[in-house]
Amino acid sequence: MIDFPPVHNGIDYLRSVVTHLRPKSGGKPRDIKYAVLHLQAAAEVLLKTRLARVHWSLVFKDPGKATRAKHADADFDSCGTVETVKRLRNIADIAISTEEESALVELAKLRNKLQHYGLTSTAEAVEARAATVLDFLVRFIDEELAPELAKSGALQLEMEVVRRGLKDVQSFVTKRMDRLRGNELKEAADRTLRCPDCQQLAALAEAGWCRCHFCGRGWPSNELAYVLQTAEVQDTQLAECPGCHAPTLTDEAEFADGKNTLFCTSCARRYSPAELGTCTACGCYWSIGDVEPGRQLICTDCDDRIRREEDERYWM
């Protein structure tokens, strides 16, 4: 007889995840595949179990159409990851940080890509992302599902296996990052940005190209500028760099030195917010140092255009 109550089911998925990710027992392409699938399954089960404790109808995609019969038969579409997190925050008053939400959403995208289209990535990138979600889910179980956990000594033992596995995965990430900081990334904090793929501060920015030394992923400048943009603004046009004039200036790059700057992926130049203003005519970024005191900030292109228009009016 198969009997997997929700919390038991979620923790069983987590045990499978750490088995597939631990260096001694997994790490092969097939292991990475099942680690992604099972981690997403664990996240869905555990988050929705906590949501259902508030009210069973909240796990429905449309709570207004929820019925006891459909819930009992599991005959309904449930809410997605983003909506689940939103309801846990707003209705259950559970603290989930923006970083944790982002990790959960990216995991769901990774799972969908793997399930429906296949996945090309590195084991290092997947392990680093998985470690973030694993860490969150272990804390979530301890803080939000403690009553369920306390009822079963067997579940508590299962969780100890998960915790040890998580430490092994985190140890792998930590050791690799420590080695990189002492070698390839040494004294390069001002050129080292957070990798959009594995989310480690390990991508060295060069003019026209960027490569992550943790997961090995590389990007040409145009692609990097796009992926650095947040999902909410990826459809907007990137700003033009006042130095090389390429449309690859972004304010979404996070560097290891912690300084807030604008960054051009084409020429790899960084600008502090104090260095640049926006042209009053076209809105593009332009160097404040090029402006005479008391004058409006106008970029060269707009200044030339305005002068031509004035000359044409003069000679009309």
C-alpha positions in Angstrom: 0.0 0.0 0.0 1.3 3.4 -1.0 0.9 6.1 1.8 2.6 9.4 1.4 0.9 12.2 3.4 1.9 15.7 2.1 4.7 16.5 4.5 6.1 13.0 4.3 5.9 13.2 0.6 7.8 16.6 0.4 10.5 15.4 2.7 10.9 12.2 0.7 11.4 14.4 -2.4 14.1 16.4 -0.5 15.9 13.3 0.5 16.0 12.3 -3.1 17.3 15.7 -4.1 20.3 15.6 -1.7 21.1 12.0 -2.8 21.2 13.2 -6.4 23.3 16.3 -5.6 25.8 15.1 -3.1 29.2 14.7 -4.6 29.7 11.2 -3.3 26.3 9.9 -4.5 25.3 12.0 -7.4 26.3 14.9 -9.7 25.9 13.1 -13.0 23.6 14.5 -15.7 20.8 12.0 -14.8 21.2 13.0 -11.1 20.9 16.7 -11.9 17.7 16.0 -13.9 15.9 14.3 -11.1 17.3 16.7 -8.5 15.5 19.6 -10.4 12.3 17.6 -10.8 12.1 16.4 -7.2 13.1 19.8 -5.7 10.3 21.5 -7.6 7.9 18.8 -6.5 9.0 19.2 -2.9 8.6 23.0 -3.0 5.0 22.7 -4.4 4.0 20.1 -1.9 5.4 21.8 1.2 4.3 25.4 0.4 0.8 24.3 -0.5 0.5 22.1 2.6 1.2 25.2 4.7 -1.3 27.3 2.6 -4.0 24.6 3.0 -3.6 24.8 6.8 -5.1 28.4 6.5 -7.9 27.0 4.3 -8.1 24.1 1.9 -9.7 26.3 -0.8 -6.5 28.5 -1.1 -4.6 25.9 -3.0 -7.1 26.2 -5.9 -6.1 28.3 -8.8 -9.4 30.0 -8.4 -10.6 29.7 -4.8 -14.0 31.0 -5.8 -14.6 27.8 -7.7 -13.4 25.5 -5.0 -15.6 22.6 -3.8 -15.1 20.0 -1.1 -15.7 17.2 -3.7 -13.0 18.5 -6.1 -10.6 18.9 -3.2 -11.2 15.4 -1.9 -10.6 13.9 -5.4 -7.7 16.3 -6.1 -9.6 17.2 -9.3 -8.6 20.8 -9.7 -5.9 23.1 -11.0 -3.8 24.4 -8.2 -2.2 27.9 -7.9 1.3 28.4 -9.4 4.5 29.2 -7.5 4.2 33.0 -7.7 0.6 33.0 -6.5 1.4 30.4 -3.8 4.1 32.7 -2.4 1.9 35.7 -2.7 -0.9 34.0 -0.7 1.5 32.7 2.0 2.8 36.3 2.5 -0.5 38.1 2.3 -2.9 35.6 4.0 -0.7 33.4 6.1 1.7 36.3 7.1 4.7 34.1 6.4 8.0 35.9 5.7 9.5 35.0 2.3 12.2 37.3 1.1 12.5 38.6 -2.5 15.6 36.5 -3.0 13.8 33.3 -1.8 10.8 34.0 -4.0 13.2 34.6 -7.0 14.9 31.3 -6.3 11.6 29.4 -6.2 10.3 31.0 -9.4 13.6 30.3 -11.2 13.4 26.7 -10.1 9.9 26.4 -11.5 11.1 27.8 -14.8 14.1 25.4 -14.8 11.7 22.4 -14.1 9.3 23.4 -16.9 12.2 23.9 -19.4 13.6 20.5 -18.4 10.2 18.7 -18.5 9.0 20.2 -21.8 12.0 21.3 -23.9 15.1 19.7 -22.4 17.8 21.4 -20.5 21.4 22.4 -21.3 23.2 23.7 -18.2 26.1 22.8 -16.0 25.9 20.7 -12.9 27.6 23.5 -10.9 24.9 26.0 -11.9 22.0 23.7 -11.0 23.7 22.7 -7.7 24.2 26.3 -6.7 20.6 27.3 -7.4 19.3 24.1 -5.7 21.3 24.8 -2.6 19.5 28.2 -2.2 16.0 26.5 -2.5 17.0 23.6 -0.3 18.2 25.9 2.5 14.9 27.9 2.3 12.7 24.7 2.4 14.6 23.2 5.4 14.0 26.5 7.3 10.4 26.6 6.1 9.8 23.0 7.4 11.3 23.9 10.8 9.4 27.1 11.2 6.1 26.5 9.4 5.5 22.7 9.4 6.8 21.9 12.9 3.5 20.4 14.1 3.5 17.9 11.3 7.2 17.1 11.9 6.7 16.6 15.6 4.1 13.9 15.1 6.6 11.5 13.5 10.0 10.4 14.8 10.6 8.8 11.4 10.1 12.2 9.6 12.6 13.8 12.0 15.2 11.2 11.1 14.5 11.8 7.4 15.0 15.6 8.0 18.4 14.9 9.6 19.4 13.1 6.4 18.3 16.1 4.4 20.2 18.5 6.6 23.4 16.5 6.3 23.0 16.4 2.5 22.3 20.2 2.4 25.6 20.8 4.2 27.5 18.7 1.7 26.0 20.6 -1.2 26.6 24.0 0.5 30.2 22.8 1.3 30.8 22.1 -2.4 29.6 25.6 -3.3 31.7 27.2 -0.5 34.9 25.4 -1.2 34.7 26.1 -5.0 34.0 29.8 -4.3 36.9 30.0 -1.8 39.2 28.5 -4.4 38.1 30.9 -7.1 38.4 34.0 -4.8 42.0 32.9 -4.1 42.9 32.4 -7.8 40.9 33.4 -10.9 38.9 36.1 -9.0 41.7 37.4 -6.8 41.9 41.2 -6.6 39.1 41.4 -9.3 36.1 42.4 -7.1 35.5 45.5 -9.3 35.1 43.3 -12.4 33.3 40.3 -10.8 29.5 40.3 -11.1 26.8 37.9 -10.0 26.2 35.2 -12.6 22.7 35.3 -14.1 22.8 31.5 -14.4 24.2 30.0 -11.1 23.8 33.3 -9.1 27.3 33.2 -7.7 29.6 36.2 -7.6 32.0 34.6 -10.0 31.5 36.1 -13.5 34.4 38.1 -14.8 33.3 41.0 -17.0 35.5 41.8 -20.0 34.8 44.1 -22.9 32.3 42.3 -25.2 32.3 39.0 -23.2 31.7 37.7 -19.7 32.4 34.2 -18.3 31.4 32.7 -15.0 34.3 30.8 -13.4 31.9 28.9 -11.1 29.6 27.3 -13.6 31.5 28.0 -16.8 28.7 29.8 -18.6 29.7 32.6 -21.0 27.8 35.5 -22.7 28.5 38.0 -25.5 27.8 41.6 -24.5 24.3 41.9 -26.1 23.0 38.7 -24.5 24.5 39.5 -21.1 22.8 43.0 -21.1 19.5 41.4 -21.8 19.7 38.6 -19.2 20.9 41.0 -16.5 17.7 43.0 -16.8 15.0 41.9 -14.4 12.0 40.0 -15.8 9.8 43.1 -15.3 11.9 45.3 -17.6 13.3 42.8 -20.1 11.0 44.1 -22.8 12.2 47.7 -22.4 15.1 49.1 -24.4 18.5 49.2 -22.8 20.2 52.5 -22.3 23.1 53.7 -24.6 26.5 53.8 -23.0 27.9 57.4 -23.2 31.4 55.9 -23.7 31.1 53.3 -26.5 27.6 54.3 -27.6 26.4 50.6 -27.6 22.8 50.1 -26.3 24.1 47.8 -23.5 24.1 50.0 -20.4 22.3 48.4 -17.4 21.8 49.2 -13.8 21.0 45.6 -12.9 24.5 44.2 -12.6 25.6 43.3 -9.0 29.3 43.4 -8.4 31.4 41.7 -5.8 32.7 45.0 -4.5 29.2 46.0 -3.5 29.2 49.4 -5.2 26.1 50.6 -7.0 27.0 51.4 -10.5 25.7 51.5 -14.1 27.6 48.9 -16.2 28.1 48.6 -20.0 28.5 45.0 -21.1 30.1 46.1 -24.4 33.0 48.1 -23.1 32.9 46.8 -19.5 33.0 50.3 -18.1 31.2 51.1 -14.8 29.7 54.5 -14.0 28.7 55.7 -10.6 25.3 57.3 -10.4 27.0 60.6 -9.6 28.9 60.5 -13.0 25.8 60.4 -15.2 22.7 62.3 -15.7 19.9 62.0 -18.3 19.7 64.2 -21.4 16.8 66.6 -21.0 15.9 66.2 -24.7 16.1 62.4 -25.3 16.5 60.9 -21.8 19.7 58.9 -22.6 22.5 58.8 -20.0 25.3 61.4 -20.4 28.3 62.4 -18.5 27.6 65.2 -16.0 31.3 66.3 -16.4 30.6 67.4 -20.0 28.1 70.0 -18.9 29.0 73.6 -18.3 27.7 75.0 -14.9 24.2 76.4 -15.2 23.4 74.6 -18.5 20.9 71.8 -19.1 22.3 68.4 -19.6 22.2 67.7 -23.4 23.9 64.8 -25.1 26.0 65.5 -28.2 23.5 64.1 -30.7 20.7 66.2 -29.3 22.9 69.3 -29.1 23.9 68.9 -32.8 20.2 68.3 -33.7 19.1 71.5 -31.9 21.9 73.6 -33.5 20.9 72.3 -37.0 17.2 73.1 -36.3 18.2 76.6 -35.1 20.3 77.2 -38.2 17.5 76.1 -40.5 15.1 78.5 -38.8 17.6 81.3 -39.1 18.0 80.9 -42.8 14.3 80.4 -43.6 
